[in-house]
Structure formats: structure tokens, C-alpha cells
Amino acid sequence: MEWVLAQGPNAVPVSPQWFVDDWSARVRRMYARIKDAAKRNCAPEESSSPEEDAAPDQGC
């Protein structure tokens, strides 16, 4: 499963059905986590310097 998800947004399994169902559920959970982070204003932003990239996260 991790290998399929690592292939990026164009990877979509088509069989077996149990694998498709598991993949779909994982993608839905990832999407929900992203939406939740955005609501908390913790979505990743573009940084302008390496120092900003190295700053500790805000609990997200």
C-alpha cells in the first residue's frame, strides 16, 4: 500500500477490490487530515529562506 501511495496522485489501483477499497479509505483519511490542518491554520506555506524551513513546527 505504501508503495502505491508513494507513486503520487496518478497512482490508482484497479484490483483486487479489497486493495482498491483500502487505498480509497487511506486517501480519504489523508484528505481529511489536510483539511483539518488547514482549518487550524497549520497548512504548509511557501518559505522564503532556509531559516524558515528549519523553524520548528507549530504543533501540526
URVEN-V232624 format. One record per residue. N is the residue number from 0. PHI is phi in whole degrees, 0 to 359 (NA if undefined). PSI is psi in degrees with one decimal (none if undefined). OMEGA is omega as a letter, one per 40 degrees, with the letter a starting at -180 (* if undefined). Layout:
BEGIN
N_PHI_PSI_OMEGA / N_PHI_PSI_OMEGA
END
This chain:
BEGIN
0_NA_-45.4_a / 1_300_-37.0_i / 2_297_-43.5_a / 3_297_-46.5_a / 4_296_-31.8_a / 5_289_-14.0_a / 6_282_-7.4_i / 7_99_-172.9_a / 8_291_-15.3_a / 9_273_-8.1_a / 10_279_120.2_i / 11_222_107.2_i / 12_291_147.9_a / 13_241_-13.1_i / 14_195_160.3_e / 15_291_164.5_a / 16_300_-37.6_i / 17_298_-34.9_i / 18_289_-41.7_i / 19_300_-44.3_a / 20_296_-43.4_i / 21_295_-44.3_i / 22_300_-46.6_a / 23_299_-42.1_i / 24_296_-41.3_i / 25_295_-41.3_i / 26_295_-40.9_i / 27_299_-41.1_i / 28_294_-40.4_i / 29_297_-42.2_i / 30_297_-41.2_i / 31_297_-39.5_i / 32_295_-38.8_i / 33_295_-45.3_i / 34_298_-40.2_i / 35_295_-42.3_i / 36_296_-39.8_i / 37_294_-37.9_i / 38_296_-34.2_i / 39_277_4.3_a / 40_63_36.6_i / 41_246_15.6_a / 42_293_142.6_i / 43_300_140.6_i / 44_241_159.3_i / 45_292_132.7_i / 46_255_156.9_a / 47_255_-4.3_a / 48_210_156.4_i / 49_298_-29.5_i / 50_296_-39.1_i / 51_293_-36.9_i / 52_296_-31.7_a / 53_273_-6.8_a / 54_294_143.6_i / 55_297_151.9_a / 56_288_170.3_a / 57_261_27.7_i / 58_92_14.9_a / 59_262_none_*
END
